[in-house]
Amino acid sequence: SSSSSSSSSSSYYSLENIERISDWSEATYEGLDTRPNDGRCDRNGNLIVGSYNFQHKFNAQEIGSLYRLDSEGGLRKILNTKHRVSNCISFTPDGKGMYFCDTPTRRIFKFKYDATADGSPLSEPILFKELPNEMAGMPDGANTDSEGGIWVAITGGEKVIRISPEGNIDVVVDVKGHNPTSVTIGGSNLDTLFITTRGGPEQGSLLGVKLPVSITARGIPEATYMDKIHAKSSDSTEITAAEEKNDAEVVSKSKANVAVETQEEVKTAKKEKKEEVKAEKKEEVKATKAEKKEEVKATKAEKKEEVKTEKKEEVKAEKKDEAKAE
């Protein structure tokens, strides 16, 4: 008895592309004769789904549970109490309240709901509405409008009712000859009430009717489970892009640092080379001066020896001349 999204634009997914992300735990792991029944995404895109006791008409056993399926595929129980037939799962406009009923009891409960809670998102239930004795049928699928009214398909009663936030029935939509199972509000202006049915000559059909002119409320675009996965994927892509951008910036900065370091190394090398050349020139000048000094010294010594030799020769010649004169 699940209803479709009330968004004016819908997303469609091929069964070939849908990945199995979770087993139905009650039948698989607990051996219970149950199946998923009513379900709807909360405003954050988590799928809330309840179970149905196949044999409830015969044994009246309350063996069903209420679950939340998150975007990671994790399935967990969120309601401590058991029930026979889960239905009426719907959320207040702000997402902070959730409606739920166990169909055979004809009572609709309201919970405070926290989509971000680590544990159970539900508070203790408060009785919101019990169908009056004079009304035939039982509550089945439901949906809330923009003003907080909850539209409920009354299976076996051939009608859909709207219950105001205060708990009063203020609209009754007769669907004679049809057995309604669930409702949603859609259309381009979110002002069409769509009703699914079961049984009858058509073996189930989809009806549509404009909301009464007395009702100013409209439908609320529904969050969907696939949208949540896509949003998460998009977030991951954005994070990856940001990381890649950051990595690129790091690489760019690293290259810039290397370039700066290289420039500094070149500058230092040039300075060192300049100092080395300067030192070499200084040493060369010093050596040249020393060589010239030694040359001058040697020249002086040679000159001195020459003068000495010349004087010696002169003295020798004078003595020879003196001897010859005697």
GIGI-V309893 format. One record per residue. PSI is psi in whole degrees, 0 to 359 (NA if undefined). BURIAL is I if it has 9 or more other ideal C-beta (glycine too) atoms within 8 Angstrom, else O. Layout:
BEGIN
psi=PSI burial=BURIAL
psi=PSI burial=BURIAL
END
This chain:
BEGIN
psi=25 burial=I
psi=147 burial=I
psi=165 burial=I
psi=172 burial=O
psi=147 burial=I
psi=4 burial=I
psi=146 burial=I
psi=337 burial=O
psi=132 burial=O
psi=158 burial=O
psi=139 burial=O
psi=141 burial=O
psi=132 burial=O
psi=139 burial=O
psi=336 burial=O
psi=336 burial=O
psi=1 burial=O
psi=124 burial=O
psi=138 burial=O
psi=119 burial=O
psi=349 burial=O
psi=143 burial=I
psi=155 burial=O
psi=105 burial=I
psi=324 burial=I
psi=313 burial=I
psi=320 burial=I
psi=315 burial=O
psi=336 burial=O
psi=354 burial=O
psi=24 burial=O
psi=147 burial=I
psi=71 burial=O
psi=170 burial=I
psi=162 burial=O
psi=145 burial=O
psi=275 burial=I
psi=143 burial=I
psi=154 burial=I
psi=150 burial=I
psi=141 burial=I
psi=179 burial=I
psi=346 burial=I
psi=359 burial=I
psi=6 burial=I
psi=138 burial=I
psi=121 burial=I
psi=126 burial=I
psi=140 burial=I
psi=167 burial=I
psi=169 burial=I
psi=126 burial=I
psi=112 burial=I
psi=329 burial=O
psi=19 burial=O
psi=331 burial=I
psi=342 burial=O
psi=322 burial=O
psi=350 burial=O
psi=26 burial=O
psi=136 burial=O
psi=94 burial=I
psi=357 burial=I
psi=161 burial=I
psi=173 burial=I
psi=135 burial=I
psi=160 burial=I
psi=129 burial=I
psi=114 burial=I
psi=178 burial=O
psi=347 burial=I
psi=356 burial=O
psi=8 burial=O
psi=127 burial=O
psi=123 burial=I
psi=148 burial=O
psi=140 burial=O
psi=4 burial=I
psi=128 burial=I
psi=325 burial=O
psi=158 burial=O
psi=165 burial=O
psi=174 burial=I
psi=309 burial=I
psi=109 burial=I
psi=137 burial=I
psi=179 burial=I
psi=14 burial=I
psi=117 burial=I
psi=164 burial=I
psi=147 burial=I
psi=161 burial=I
psi=323 burial=I
psi=358 burial=O
psi=5 burial=I
psi=4 burial=O
psi=146 burial=I
psi=138 burial=I
psi=149 burial=I
psi=148 burial=I
psi=154 burial=I
psi=104 burial=I
psi=311 burial=I
psi=338 burial=I
psi=343 burial=O
psi=20 burial=I
psi=134 burial=I
psi=130 burial=I
psi=156 burial=I
psi=138 burial=I
psi=151 burial=I
psi=141 burial=O
psi=133 burial=I
psi=104 burial=O
psi=340 burial=I
psi=1 burial=O
psi=142 burial=O
psi=323 burial=O
psi=216 burial=O
psi=135 burial=O
psi=358 burial=I
psi=144 burial=I
psi=185 burial=O
psi=141 burial=O
psi=148 burial=I
psi=133 burial=O
psi=119 burial=O
psi=313 burial=I
psi=133 burial=O
psi=129 burial=O
psi=139 burial=I
psi=151 burial=O
psi=327 burial=O
psi=352 burial=O
psi=123 burial=O
psi=158 burial=O
psi=181 burial=I
psi=153 burial=I
psi=135 burial=I
psi=230 burial=I
psi=156 burial=I
psi=167 burial=I
psi=149 burial=I
psi=153 burial=I
psi=183 burial=I
psi=342 burial=I
psi=8 burial=O
psi=1 burial=I
psi=146 burial=I
psi=124 burial=I
psi=125 burial=I
psi=127 burial=I
psi=127 burial=I
psi=96 burial=I
psi=136 burial=I
psi=357 burial=O
psi=357 burial=I
psi=42 burial=I
psi=164 burial=I
psi=137 burial=I
psi=153 burial=I
psi=130 burial=I
psi=125 burial=I
psi=164 burial=I
psi=337 burial=O
psi=354 burial=O
psi=14 burial=O
psi=139 burial=O
psi=113 burial=O
psi=352 burial=O
psi=137 burial=I
psi=123 burial=O
psi=112 burial=I
psi=133 burial=O
psi=64 burial=I
psi=135 burial=O
psi=1 burial=O
psi=151 burial=I
psi=95 burial=I
psi=145 burial=I
psi=330 burial=I
psi=168 burial=I
psi=158 burial=I
psi=162 burial=I
psi=124 burial=I
psi=211 burial=I
psi=167 burial=I
psi=331 burial=O
psi=11 burial=O
psi=42 burial=I
psi=19 burial=I
psi=129 burial=I
psi=116 burial=I
psi=136 burial=I
psi=123 burial=I
psi=148 burial=I
psi=169 burial=I
psi=161 burial=I
psi=198 burial=O
psi=180 burial=I
psi=326 burial=O
psi=355 burial=O
psi=41 burial=O
psi=140 burial=I
psi=175 burial=O
psi=120 burial=O
psi=154 burial=I
psi=137 burial=O
psi=142 burial=O
psi=145 burial=O
psi=147 burial=I
psi=146 burial=O
psi=338 burial=O
psi=348 burial=O
psi=120 burial=I
psi=347 burial=O
psi=156 burial=O
psi=175 burial=I
psi=168 burial=I
psi=125 burial=I
psi=128 burial=I
psi=140 burial=I
psi=143 burial=I
psi=155 burial=I
psi=316 burial=I
psi=323 burial=O
psi=323 burial=I
psi=318 burial=I
psi=316 burial=I
psi=321 burial=O
psi=319 burial=I
psi=318 burial=I
psi=319 burial=O
psi=318 burial=O
psi=318 burial=O
psi=319 burial=O
psi=317 burial=O
psi=320 burial=O
psi=316 burial=O
psi=317 burial=O
psi=319 burial=O
psi=319 burial=O
psi=318 burial=O
psi=319 burial=O
psi=316 burial=O
psi=317 burial=O
psi=318 burial=O
psi=320 burial=O
psi=321 burial=O
psi=315 burial=O
psi=317 burial=O
psi=315 burial=O
psi=321 burial=O
psi=316 burial=O
psi=319 burial=O
psi=319 burial=O
psi=318 burial=O
psi=318 burial=O
psi=316 burial=O
psi=315 burial=O
psi=318 burial=O
psi=317 burial=O
psi=318 burial=O
psi=320 burial=O
psi=316 burial=O
psi=316 burial=O
psi=316 burial=O
psi=317 burial=O
psi=317 burial=O
psi=318 burial=O
psi=316 burial=O
psi=319 burial=O
psi=319 burial=O
psi=317 burial=O
psi=322 burial=O
psi=316 burial=O
psi=319 burial=O
psi=318 burial=O
psi=318 burial=O
psi=317 burial=O
psi=320 burial=O
psi=316 burial=O
psi=319 burial=O
psi=316 burial=O
psi=316 burial=O
psi=315 burial=O
psi=320 burial=O
psi=316 burial=O
psi=317 burial=O
psi=317 burial=O
psi=315 burial=O
psi=321 burial=O
psi=317 burial=O
psi=321 burial=O
psi=316 burial=O
psi=317 burial=O
psi=315 burial=O
psi=320 burial=O
psi=316 burial=O
psi=317 burial=O
psi=316 burial=O
psi=317 burial=O
psi=319 burial=O
psi=317 burial=O
psi=321 burial=O
psi=316 burial=O
psi=317 burial=O
psi=315 burial=O
psi=316 burial=O
psi=316 burial=O
psi=319 burial=O
psi=319 burial=O
psi=321 burial=O
psi=315 burial=O
psi=318 burial=O
psi=319 burial=O
psi=321 burial=O
psi=316 burial=O
psi=322 burial=O
psi=320 burial=O
psi=321 burial=O
psi=318 burial=O
psi=320 burial=O
psi=325 burial=O
psi=325 burial=O
psi=NA burial=O
END
